[in-house]
């Protein structure tokens, strides 16, 4: 199925969201920016809320597909320090996701929670952590591991807003710094190759199940 028109609408919605904020954007604005009639937008999504939920889901699918590509090339990409560095770069390359995580698009968090597809499930670090811990890729002696791990990951996204000097740092260098912290603080010294292979296979299977179902929801008419 050709989704080009739906993608054009979502692209327009993303551009206006980042420029004006969710509350100020109207369906009329989106239709005008996409070069179509307002009624055409409603052929795809019956409400503004549903449209922006579809936008979030599309961004989340792109994020997962990028991680999935890395796992396909090398199962060792599942190691926490590599997975979190890849996650950081994937989010930074998607302004809508970055705005959600940094709080610049706070309204979208509520839309994620209300979505039938549960948009936050696409992005939640806890989704990865359970699998990594089960296969021995995370240390078991770190106090409040989930909190500490999440705080480190999210903190790397937030720091640019708090420290102008941090914003000048090259993106790859930031990802490398995150990888170093995660490897040093949260990974066991010698993770087993079997655990790496099993974790990569399990996360890959989850992604391959979630992505098609989410795509179907995004583009349903």
C-alpha positions in Angstrom: 0.0 0.0 0.0 1.2 3.5 -0.9 1.6 5.5 2.3 3.1 8.6 0.7 0.2 10.9 1.3 -0.1 9.8 5.0 3.6 10.3 5.4 3.4 13.8 3.9 0.7 14.7 6.4 2.8 13.3 9.3 5.9 15.2 8.0 3.8 18.4 8.0 2.5 17.7 11.5 6.1 17.0 12.8 7.4 20.3 11.3 4.6 22.3 12.8 4.8 20.5 16.2 8.4 21.5 16.6 7.8 25.0 15.5 4.5 25.8 17.3 3.9 23.2 19.9 1.1 20.6 20.1 -1.6 22.9 21.4 -1.2 25.6 18.8 -1.2 23.3 15.8 -4.5 22.8 14.1 -5.6 20.2 11.5 -6.2 23.1 9.1 -2.5 24.1 9.6 -1.3 20.6 8.9 -3.5 20.2 5.8 -2.2 23.6 4.4 1.4 22.7 5.1 0.9 19.3 3.4 -0.8 20.9 0.4 -4.1 19.0 0.8 -7.7 19.6 2.0 -8.6 19.4 5.7 -11.0 16.6 4.8 -8.2 14.5 3.4 -6.5 14.5 6.7 -9.6 13.1 8.3 -9.6 10.3 5.8 -6.5 9.0 7.5 -7.1 10.0 11.2 -10.4 11.0 12.6 -9.0 13.4 15.2 -5.9 15.6 15.8 -5.1 13.4 18.8 -5.1 10.2 16.6 -2.9 11.9 14.0 -0.3 12.9 16.5 -0.4 9.4 18.1 0.3 8.1 14.6 3.3 10.5 14.3 4.7 9.3 17.6 4.3 5.7 16.6 6.0 6.3 13.2 8.9 7.9 15.0 9.1 5.0 17.4 9.1 2.5 14.6 12.0 4.3 12.9 13.9 4.2 16.2 13.3 0.4 16.6 14.2 -0.2 12.9 17.6 1.5 13.4 18.4 -0.6 16.5 17.2 -3.7 14.6 19.5 -3.0 11.7 22.4 -2.8 14.1 21.5 -6.1 15.7 21.2 -7.7 12.3 24.8 -6.6 11.5 26.3 -7.7 14.8 24.5 -9.5 17.7 27.1 -7.9 20.1 25.3 -4.6 19.4 22.9 -5.9 22.2 25.6 -5.3 24.8 24.2 -2.5 27.1 26.9 0.1 26.3 26.5 -0.4 22.6 22.7 -0.6 22.7 22.4 2.6 24.7 24.8 4.5 22.5 22.8 3.4 19.4 19.6 4.4 21.2 21.0 7.8 22.0 22.0 8.4 18.4 18.7 7.2 17.1 16.7 9.5 19.4 19.0 12.5 18.7 18.4 11.9 14.9 14.6 12.2 15.4 13.6 15.6 16.6 10.1 14.5 17.7 11.4 11.8 19.9 14.1 14.1 21.3 11.4 16.7 22.1 9.4 14.1 24.0 12.3 12.9 26.1 13.6 16.4 26.9 10.1 17.6 27.8 9.9 20.1 25.0 6.8 18.3 23.7 5.4 17.3 27.1 1.8 17.0 25.8 2.9 14.1 23.6 3.7 12.0 26.6 0.0 12.0 27.5 -0.8 11.0 23.9 1.7 8.1 24.1 0.1 6.8 27.3 -3.4 7.1 25.8 -2.5 5.4 22.5 -4.0 1.9 21.9 -0.5 0.9 20.8 1.0 2.3 24.1 3.7 4.4 22.4 5.9 4.5 25.5 6.4 0.7 25.1 8.4 1.4 21.9 10.8 3.6 23.7 11.0 2.4 27.3 14.4 1.4 28.5 12.8 -1.1 30.8 11.8 -3.1 27.7 15.5 -3.7 27.0 16.6 -4.0 30.6 14.5 -7.1 31.4 16.0 -9.0 28.6 19.6 -7.8 29.2 19.4 -8.8 32.9 17.9 -12.2 32.2 20.8 -13.1 30.0 23.5 -11.8 32.4 24.4 -8.7 30.5 23.8 -6.3 33.4 25.4 -6.4 36.8 23.3 -7.7 39.7 25.1 -5.7 42.4 24.0 -2.2 41.4 21.6 -0.6 43.9 18.4 0.6 42.2 19.7 -0.6 38.9 16.6 0.4 36.8 16.6 3.9 38.2 20.3 4.5 37.9 20.5 3.1 34.3 17.5 5.2 33.2 18.8 8.3 34.9 22.2 8.0 33.1 20.5 7.4 29.7 18.0 10.3 30.0 20.6 12.6 31.5 22.6 12.5 28.4 19.6 13.7 26.4 18.8 16.5 28.9 22.3 18.0 29.5 22.3 20.1 26.4 19.3 22.1 27.7 21.1 22.7 31.0 24.7 23.4 29.8 25.3 25.4 26.6 28.9 24.0 26.5 27.6 20.5 26.3 25.5 21.3 23.3 28.7 22.1 21.4 30.1 18.6 21.9 30.1 16.4 18.8 27.2 13.9 18.8 29.3 10.8 18.3 31.6 11.8 21.2 28.5 12.1 23.4 27.4 8.6 22.4 30.9 7.3 23.1 30.9 8.9 26.5 27.5 7.3 27.3 28.8 3.9 26.2 31.8 4.2 28.5 29.7 5.1 31.5 27.3 2.3 30.9 30.0 -0.3 30.3 31.9 0.8 33.4 29.0 1.1 35.7 26.5 -1.5 34.7 28.0 -4.3 32.7 29.7 -7.5 34.1 33.3 -7.9 33.3 32.9 -10.9 31.1 29.5 -11.4 29.6 29.0 -14.8 28.1 28.9 -15.1 24.3 25.8 -17.3 24.8 24.1 -14.6 26.7 24.9 -12.0 24.0 23.5 -14.3 21.3 20.3 -15.2 23.2 19.6 -11.5 24.2 20.1 -10.3 20.6 17.8 -13.0 19.3 15.1 -12.2 21.9 15.2 -8.5 21.4 15.2 -9.0 17.6 12.1 -11.2 17.9 10.3 -8.6 19.9 11.1 -5.8 17.5 10.1 -7.9 14.5 6.7 -8.5 16.2 6.1 -5.0 17.3 7.1 -3.1 14.2 4.6 -4.6 11.6 1.7 -4.3 14.1 2.5 -0.7 14.8 2.9 0.2 11.2 -0.5 -1.3 10.5 -2.0 0.9 13.2 -0.3 4.0 12.0 -1.6 3.8 8.4 -5.1 2.3 9.0 -7.8 4.1 7.2 
